[in-house]
Amino acid sequence: MPIDVDKAVGAVFAPTTYEWSDRDVILYHLALGAGNPPTDEAELRYAYEGDLHVLPSFGTIPPFSTMMSLGLVEGIDIDLTQILHGEQEIEIHRSIPTSGSVNQEGRITGIYDKGKGALVVMEIVSVDIKSGEPMFTNRSSVFVRGEGGFGGESGPPTKPTAPDREPDHLVESPTCPQQALLYRMSSGDLNPLHADPGFAMFAGFDRPILHGLCTYGVALKAVVGAALNNEPERVGGYRARFSGVVFPGETIVTRIWETSDGIALEASTAERGEPVLSHGWVDVALMP
């Protein structure tokens, strides 16, 4: 079997280092659609170094190369073209600076049998090189098609996060036709699925699709703007499930519920009404 569960669970990734500057942060924000309108004070917080703030979803960028080395982990022998990003969670231990560097270590924390595929859960901790303290932790779940049916546990059930009522906020975030091309340059995710029409059609899509982590960032920006007074430092954690795709040029509609425990969210496309993010949740915290 390509996945040896006994060997893979607990296996570690090769450590990596990532360094960024304010330029990288701004490019990431622009790839999410920030800076529109370009004279808006809240938008300039993401697009101009004069008063630059960091959207916490930027923390998904440093561990990307670690995550993509999944096929090199002991006990994992899979075709990386058969994986789909299932869920993403980031826990913020301290506010992400506009420039910095981190050392990263990751491991496989669980593998679950989903019948038609296997769900592999990874955890990657990014540690500030200057202080030696954790800055953020990413937990990613990927679905590996064709690797299920091995008789393992199916994993814990996921409970709905959105209250059974109308949302407190609804934010429409238009994407541009070239948004996937912008995001792939800012993130380092060069998967041709997001750029090559022929490859996208081979994968079963009419045209290239937007990166799921781009949608993830767009939705968090909507939450920060609508419910957190444009203060990204108040995000203590963020998780969501990828439930569908966005085609560049479509509008992402984020529905937001404020609760006493945190903020729930879901997202869909305005044009097709298709869900793209579900089980979304933002932990609110005042960061130092």
TORKOL-4160 file (C-alpha; in steps of 0.2 Angstrom, whole numbers, padded with zeros to 4 digits, m for minus):
288
<pt num="1" X="0000" Y="0000" Z="0000"/>
<pt num="2" X="0007" Y="0017" Z="m0005"/>
<pt num="3" X="0003" Y="0024" Z="0013"/>
<pt num="4" X="0010" Y="0014" Z="0027"/>
<pt num="5" X="0000" Y="0021" Z="0041"/>
<pt num="6" X="0011" Y="0014" Z="0055"/>
<pt num="7" X="0026" Y="0022" Z="0048"/>
<pt num="8" X="0018" Y="0038" Z="0042"/>
<pt num="9" X="0009" Y="0044" Z="0058"/>
<pt num="10" X="0022" Y="0054" Z="0068"/>
<pt num="11" X="0034" Y="0055" Z="0054"/>
<pt num="12" X="0043" Y="0072" Z="0052"/>
<pt num="13" X="0047" Y="0083" Z="0038"/>
<pt num="14" X="0064" Y="0089" Z="0034"/>
<pt num="15" X="0066" Y="0106" Z="0042"/>
<pt num="16" X="0065" Y="0122" Z="0032"/>
<pt num="17" X="0068" Y="0141" Z="0034"/>
<pt num="18" X="0058" Y="0155" Z="0027"/>
<pt num="19" X="0062" Y="0174" Z="0026"/>
<pt num="20" X="0051" Y="0188" Z="0021"/>
<pt num="21" X="0050" Y="0207" Z="0019"/>
<pt num="22" X="0037" Y="0220" Z="0018"/>
<pt num="23" X="0037" Y="0218" Z="m0001"/>
<pt num="24" X="0032" Y="0200" Z="0001"/>
<pt num="25" X="0018" Y="0204" Z="0012"/>
<pt num="26" X="0011" Y="0218" Z="0001"/>
<pt num="27" X="0012" Y="0206" Z="m0014"/>
<pt num="28" X="0002" Y="0193" Z="m0005"/>
<pt num="29" X="m0011" Y="0206" Z="0000"/>
<pt num="30" X="m0012" Y="0212" Z="m0018"/>
<pt num="31" X="m0015" Y="0194" Z="m0024"/>
<pt num="32" X="m0030" Y="0193" Z="m0012"/>
<pt num="33" X="m0037" Y="0209" Z="m0020"/>
<pt num="34" X="m0032" Y="0222" Z="m0007"/>
<pt num="35" X="m0029" Y="0240" Z="m0013"/>
<pt num="36" X="m0046" Y="0242" Z="m0020"/>
<pt num="37" X="m0050" Y="0257" Z="m0020"/>
<pt num="38" X="m0032" Y="0262" Z="m0019"/>
<pt num="39" X="m0036" Y="0278" Z="m0009"/>
<pt num="40" X="m0045" Y="0269" Z="0005"/>
<pt num="41" X="m0036" Y="0270" Z="0022"/>
<pt num="42" X="m0041" Y="0252" Z="0027"/>
<pt num="43" X="m0035" Y="0245" Z="0010"/>
<pt num="44" X="m0018" Y="0255" Z="0011"/>
<pt num="45" X="m0015" Y="0246" Z="0028"/>
<pt num="46" X="m0012" Y="0230" Z="0017"/>
<pt num="47" X="m0005" Y="0238" Z="0001"/>
<pt num="48" X="0007" Y="0252" Z="0007"/>
<pt num="49" X="0022" Y="0251" Z="0018"/>
<pt num="50" X="0018" Y="0267" Z="0027"/>
<pt num="51" X="0006" Y="0259" Z="0039"/>
<pt num="52" X="0008" Y="0241" Z="0034"/>
<pt num="53" X="m0002" Y="0227" Z="0044"/>
<pt num="54" X="m0001" Y="0209" Z="0041"/>
<pt num="55" X="m0016" Y="0198" Z="0037"/>
<pt num="56" X="m0013" Y="0182" Z="0048"/>
<pt num="57" X="m0017" Y="0171" Z="0033"/>
<pt num="58" X="0000" Y="0176" Z="0026"/>
<pt num="59" X="0006" Y="0163" Z="0039"/>
<pt num="60" X="0001" Y="0150" Z="0027"/>
<pt num="61" X="0014" Y="0155" Z="0014"/>
<pt num="62" X="0031" Y="0151" Z="0024"/>
<pt num="63" X="0026" Y="0132" Z="0027"/>
<pt num="64" X="0021" Y="0129" Z="0009"/>
<pt num="65" X="0037" Y="0121" Z="0003"/>
<pt num="66" X="0037" Y="0110" Z="0019"/>
<pt num="67" X="0019" Y="0104" Z="0015"/>
<pt num="68" X="0023" Y="0100" Z="m0003"/>
<pt num="69" X="0037" Y="0088" Z="0003"/>
<pt num="70" X="0024" Y="0076" Z="0009"/>
<pt num="71" X="0029" Y="0063" Z="m0004"/>
<pt num="72" X="0046" Y="0062" Z="0004"/>
<pt num="73" X="0040" Y="0058" Z="0021"/>
<pt num="74" X="0043" Y="0040" Z="0027"/>
<pt num="75" X="0028" Y="0029" Z="0024"/>
<pt num="76" X="0020" Y="0041" Z="0011"/>
<pt num="77" X="0022" Y="0035" Z="m0007"/>
<pt num="78" X="0009" Y="0044" Z="m0017"/>
<pt num="79" X="0005" Y="0053" Z="m0033"/>
<pt num="80" X="0005" Y="0072" Z="m0028"/>
<pt num="81" X="m0007" Y="0075" Z="m0043"/>
<pt num="82" X="m0020" Y="0065" Z="m0033"/>
<pt num="83" X="m0021" Y="0076" Z="m0018"/>
<pt num="84" X="m0034" Y="0089" Z="m0014"/>
<pt num="85" X="m0033" Y="0102" Z="0000"/>
<pt num="86" X="m0046" Y="0098" Z="0012"/>
<pt num="87" X="m0045" Y="0109" Z="0027"/>
<pt num="88" X="m0033" Y="0123" Z="0034"/>
<pt num="89" X="m0030" Y="0130" Z="0051"/>
<pt num="90" X="m0018" Y="0142" Z="0057"/>
<pt num="91" X="m0015" Y="0146" Z="0075"/>
<pt num="92" X="m0007" Y="0163" Z="0078"/>
<pt num="93" X="0005" Y="0163" Z="0094"/>
<pt num="94" X="0011" Y="0181" Z="0091"/>
<pt num="95" X="0008" Y="0195" Z="0078"/>
<pt num="96" X="0016" Y="0192" Z="0062"/>
<pt num="97" X="0029" Y="0206" Z="0058"/>
<pt num="98" X="0030" Y="0214" Z="0041"/>
<pt num="99" X="0047" Y="0206" Z="0039"/>
<pt num="100" X="0055" Y="0191" Z="0048"/>
<pt num="101" X="0062" Y="0174" Z="0047"/>
<pt num="102" X="0056" Y="0157" Z="0054"/>
<pt num="103" X="0063" Y="0140" Z="0056"/>
<pt num="104" X="0050" Y="0126" Z="0052"/>
<pt num="105" X="0047" Y="0109" Z="0058"/>
<pt num="106" X="0032" Y="0098" Z="0053"/>
<pt num="107" X="0025" Y="0080" Z="0056"/>
<pt num="108" X="0011" Y="0069" Z="0051"/>
<pt num="109" X="m0002" Y="0069" Z="0065"/>
<pt num="110" X="m0015" Y="0058" Z="0058"/>
<pt num="111" X="m0021" Y="0048" Z="0043"/>
<pt num="112" X="m0039" Y="0043" Z="0041"/>
<pt num="113" X="m0049" Y="0031" Z="0030"/>
<pt num="114" X="m0062" Y="0041" Z="0020"/>
<pt num="115" X="m0067" Y="0026" Z="0009"/>
<pt num="116" X="m0062" Y="0033" Z="m0009"/>
<pt num="117" X="m0047" Y="0042" Z="m0002"/>
<pt num="118" X="m0036" Y="0044" Z="0013"/>
<pt num="119" X="m0036" Y="0060" Z="0024"/>
<pt num="120" X="m0018" Y="0065" Z="0029"/>
<pt num="121" X="m0016" Y="0078" Z="0043"/>
<pt num="122" X="0000" Y="0088" Z="0044"/>
<pt num="123" X="0006" Y="0100" Z="0058"/>
<pt num="124" X="0020" Y="0113" Z="0054"/>
<pt num="125" X="0026" Y="0125" Z="0068"/>
<pt num="126" X="0035" Y="0141" Z="0062"/>
<pt num="127" X="0047" Y="0147" Z="0075"/>
<pt num="128" X="0054" Y="0165" Z="0075"/>
<pt num="129" X="0073" Y="0164" Z="0072"/>
<pt num="130" X="0076" Y="0180" Z="0082"/>
<pt num="131" X="0067" Y="0175" Z="0098"/>
<pt num="132" X="0066" Y="0156" Z="0097"/>
<pt num="133" X="0047" Y="0157" Z="0101"/>
<pt num="134" X="0034" Y="0149" Z="0090"/>
<pt num="135" X="0026" Y="0162" Z="0079"/>
<pt num="136" X="0012" Y="0152" Z="0071"/>
<pt num="137" X="0006" Y="0134" Z="0068"/>
<pt num="138" X="m0002" Y="0127" Z="0053"/>
<pt num="139" X="m0013" Y="0112" Z="0052"/>
<pt num="140" X="m0017" Y="0106" Z="0035"/>
<pt num="141" X="m0028" Y="0091" Z="0029"/>
<pt num="142" X="m0026" Y="0084" Z="0012"/>
<pt num="143" X="m0037" Y="0071" Z="0004"/>
<pt num="144" X="m0027" Y="0058" Z="m0007"/>
<pt num="145" X="m0039" Y="0051" Z="m0020"/>
<pt num="146" X="m0038" Y="0032" Z="m0022"/>
<pt num="147" X="m0029" Y="0028" Z="m0006"/>
<pt num="148" X="m0044" Y="0024" Z="0006"/>
<pt num="149" X="m0052" Y="0008" Z="0010"/>
<pt num="150" X="m0037" Y="0002" Z="0021"/>
<pt num="151" X="m0049" Y="m0001" Z="0037"/>
<pt num="152" X="m0042" Y="0014" Z="0047"/>
<pt num="153" X="m0052" Y="0026" Z="0058"/>
<pt num="154" X="m0063" Y="0038" Z="0048"/>
<pt num="155" X="m0058" Y="0053" Z="0060"/>
<pt num="156" X="m0068" Y="0064" Z="0072"/>
<pt num="157" X="m0084" Y="0071" Z="0066"/>
<pt num="158" X="m0084" Y="0090" Z="0061"/>
<pt num="159" X="m0098" Y="0100" Z="0069"/>
<pt num="160" X="m0106" Y="0115" Z="0060"/>
<pt num="161" X="m0099" Y="0132" Z="0066"/>
<pt num="162" X="m0112" Y="0144" Z="0059"/>
<pt num="163" X="m0127" Y="0148" Z="0070"/>
<pt num="164" X="m0145" Y="0144" Z="0063"/>
<pt num="165" X="m0149" Y="0162" Z="0059"/>
<pt num="166" X="m0146" Y="0176" Z="0046"/>
<pt num="167" X="m0127" Y="0181" Z="0046"/>
<pt num="168" X="m0122" Y="0198" Z="0054"/>
<pt num="169" X="m0112" Y="0203" Z="0039"/>
<pt num="170" X="m0112" Y="0199" Z="0021"/>
<pt num="171" X="m0096" Y="0204" Z="0011"/>
<pt num="172" X="m0094" Y="0203" Z="m0008"/>
<pt num="173" X="m0076" Y="0202" Z="m0014"/>
<pt num="174" X="m0074" Y="0202" Z="m0033"/>
<pt num="175" X="m0059" Y="0193" Z="m0040"/>
<pt num="176" X="m0051" Y="0198" Z="m0056"/>
<pt num="177" X="m0048" Y="0186" Z="m0071"/>
<pt num="178" X="m0029" Y="0186" Z="m0068"/>
<pt num="179" X="m0030" Y="0183" Z="m0049"/>
<pt num="180" X="m0024" Y="0165" Z="m0049"/>
<pt num="181" X="m0009" Y="0171" Z="m0059"/>
<pt num="182" X="m0005" Y="0184" Z="m0046"/>
<pt num="183" X="m0008" Y="0173" Z="m0032"/>
<pt num="184" X="0004" Y="0159" Z="m0039"/>
<pt num="185" X="0018" Y="0172" Z="m0040"/>
<pt num="186" X="0015" Y="0179" Z="m0022"/>
<pt num="187" X="0013" Y="0161" Z="m0014"/>
<pt num="188" X="0026" Y="0150" Z="m0023"/>
<pt num="189" X="0011" Y="0138" Z="m0027"/>
<pt num="190" X="0015" Y="0135" Z="m0046"/>
<pt num="191" X="0003" Y="0121" Z="m0049"/>
<pt num="192" X="m0002" Y="0122" Z="m0067"/>
<pt num="193" X="m0020" Y="0119" Z="m0062"/>
<pt num="194" X="m0021" Y="0138" Z="m0058"/>
<pt num="195" X="m0013" Y="0144" Z="m0075"/>
<pt num="196" X="m0013" Y="0131" Z="m0089"/>
<pt num="197" X="m0031" Y="0129" Z="m0097"/>
<pt num="198" X="m0026" Y="0112" Z="m0105"/>
<pt num="199" X="m0020" Y="0105" Z="m0088"/>
<pt num="200" X="m0036" Y="0112" Z="m0080"/>
<pt num="201" X="m0047" Y="0103" Z="m0092"/>
<pt num="202" X="m0037" Y="0087" Z="m0090"/>
<pt num="203" X="m0041" Y="0089" Z="m0071"/>
<pt num="204" X="m0059" Y="0091" Z="m0075"/>
<pt num="205" X="m0062" Y="0110" Z="m0074"/>
<pt num="206" X="m0067" Y="0121" Z="m0089"/>
<pt num="207" X="m0053" Y="0133" Z="m0085"/>
<pt num="208" X="m0040" Y="0136" Z="m0072"/>
<pt num="209" X="m0046" Y="0138" Z="m0054"/>
<pt num="210" X="m0041" Y="0150" Z="m0040"/>
<pt num="211" X="m0030" Y="0143" Z="m0026"/>
<pt num="212" X="m0040" Y="0137" Z="m0011"/>
<pt num="213" X="m0028" Y="0147" Z="0000"/>
<pt num="214" X="m0032" Y="0163" Z="m0010"/>
<pt num="215" X="m0050" Y="0161" Z="m0006"/>
<pt num="216" X="m0046" Y="0157" Z="0012"/>
<pt num="217" X="m0036" Y="0174" Z="0013"/>
<pt num="218" X="m0050" Y="0183" Z="0004"/>
<pt num="219" X="m0063" Y="0177" Z="0017"/>
<pt num="220" X="m0052" Y="0182" Z="0032"/>
<pt num="221" X="m0049" Y="0199" Z="0025"/>
<pt num="222" X="m0068" Y="0201" Z="0024"/>
<pt num="223" X="m0070" Y="0195" Z="0042"/>
<pt num="224" X="m0057" Y="0207" Z="0048"/>
<pt num="225" X="m0065" Y="0222" Z="0039"/>
<pt num="226" X="m0083" Y="0218" Z="0044"/>
<pt num="227" X="m0081" Y="0212" Z="0061"/>
<pt num="228" X="m0064" Y="0216" Z="0068"/>
<pt num="229" X="m0063" Y="0235" Z="0064"/>
<pt num="230" X="m0049" Y="0232" Z="0051"/>
<pt num="231" X="m0037" Y="0226" Z="0065"/>
<pt num="232" X="m0029" Y="0209" Z="0059"/>
<pt num="233" X="m0019" Y="0208" Z="0075"/>
<pt num="234" X="m0035" Y="0203" Z="0084"/>
<pt num="235" X="m0035" Y="0186" Z="0074"/>
<pt num="236" X="m0029" Y="0173" Z="0086"/>
<pt num="237" X="m0033" Y="0158" Z="0075"/>
<pt num="238" X="m0043" Y="0154" Z="0059"/>
<pt num="239" X="m0049" Y="0137" Z="0051"/>
<pt num="240" X="m0060" Y="0133" Z="0036"/>
<pt num="241" X="m0064" Y="0118" Z="0025"/>
<pt num="242" X="m0062" Y="0119" Z="0006"/>
<pt num="243" X="m0079" Y="0114" Z="m0001"/>
<pt num="244" X="m0079" Y="0120" Z="m0019"/>
<pt num="245" X="m0069" Y="0130" Z="m0031"/>
<pt num="246" X="m0068" Y="0148" Z="m0037"/>
<pt num="247" X="m0065" Y="0153" Z="m0055"/>
<pt num="248" X="m0055" Y="0169" Z="m0057"/>
<pt num="249" X="m0066" Y="0183" Z="m0061"/>
<pt num="250" X="m0080" Y="0177" Z="m0049"/>
<pt num="251" X="m0086" Y="0186" Z="m0034"/>
<pt num="252" X="m0083" Y="0178" Z="m0017"/>
<pt num="253" X="m0098" Y="0181" Z="m0005"/>
<pt num="254" X="m0093" Y="0179" Z="0014"/>
<pt num="255" X="m0106" Y="0177" Z="0027"/>
<pt num="256" X="m0101" Y="0181" Z="0044"/>
<pt num="257" X="m0108" Y="0177" Z="0061"/>
<pt num="258" X="m0102" Y="0186" Z="0077"/>
<pt num="259" X="m0104" Y="0175" Z="0093"/>
<pt num="260" X="m0098" Y="0176" Z="0111"/>
<pt num="261" X="m0085" Y="0163" Z="0107"/>
<pt num="262" X="m0078" Y="0169" Z="0091"/>
<pt num="263" X="m0083" Y="0172" Z="0073"/>
<pt num="264" X="m0091" Y="0159" Z="0061"/>
<pt num="265" X="m0090" Y="0161" Z="0042"/>
<pt num="266" X="m0095" Y="0152" Z="0026"/>
<pt num="267" X="m0091" Y="0158" Z="0008"/>
<pt num="268" X="m0099" Y="0154" Z="m0009"/>
<pt num="269" X="m0098" Y="0161" Z="m0027"/>
<pt num="270" X="m0111" Y="0175" Z="m0031"/>
<pt num="271" X="m0112" Y="0169" Z="m0049"/>
<pt num="272" X="m0115" Y="0150" Z="m0046"/>
<pt num="273" X="m0121" Y="0150" Z="m0028"/>
<pt num="274" X="m0108" Y="0136" Z="m0025"/>
<pt num="275" X="m0101" Y="0134" Z="m0008"/>
<pt num="276" X="m0082" Y="0137" Z="m0007"/>
<pt num="277" X="m0078" Y="0138" Z="0011"/>
<pt num="278" X="m0088" Y="0129" Z="0025"/>
<pt num="279" X="m0085" Y="0126" Z="0044"/>
<pt num="280" X="m0075" Y="0143" Z="0045"/>
<pt num="281" X="m0070" Y="0150" Z="0062"/>
<pt num="282" X="m0060" Y="0164" Z="0068"/>
<pt num="283" X="m0053" Y="0165" Z="0086"/>
<pt num="284" X="m0052" Y="0183" Z="0092"/>
<pt num="285" X="m0038" Y="0188" Z="0103"/>
<pt num="286" X="m0029" Y="0204" Z="0107"/>
<pt num="287" X="m0011" Y="0200" Z="0101"/>
<pt num="288" X="0004" Y="0209" Z="0110"/>
